[in-house]
């Protein structure tokens, strides 16, 4: 039977959470709030295990570190991309694109892989 394909609850929830993140970012646009403080500044109806992040890695970085941190992150991402091999570039592209829609990059496993790859290159 599987899942109902017309169900849009998760899509609308992700959009609403990202909108909340942008609203928080507008209050502290330059430096953000700090990553460890996100759980405490978020106003939520129900606290859950994902209370410290937003659905998009970029929104999480933007709220946590402001424009300063997001631009630094993007600069480092492009610098790493420029020096990577074809397979490394492919991995960077996949992670960067999927991080738009899900909090992929801030996963400990992915960050560890990137740190290992940066030391090898």
URHUKA-V270857 format. One record per helix or strand of 2 or more residues. SS is the DSSP state (H for helix, E for strand). FROM is the first residue (numbers start at 1). LEN is the number of residues. If there is no record, write none. Layout:
SS	FROM	LEN
SS	FROM	LEN
//
This chain:
H	9	19
H	35	7
H	57	27
H	86	13
H	108	13
//
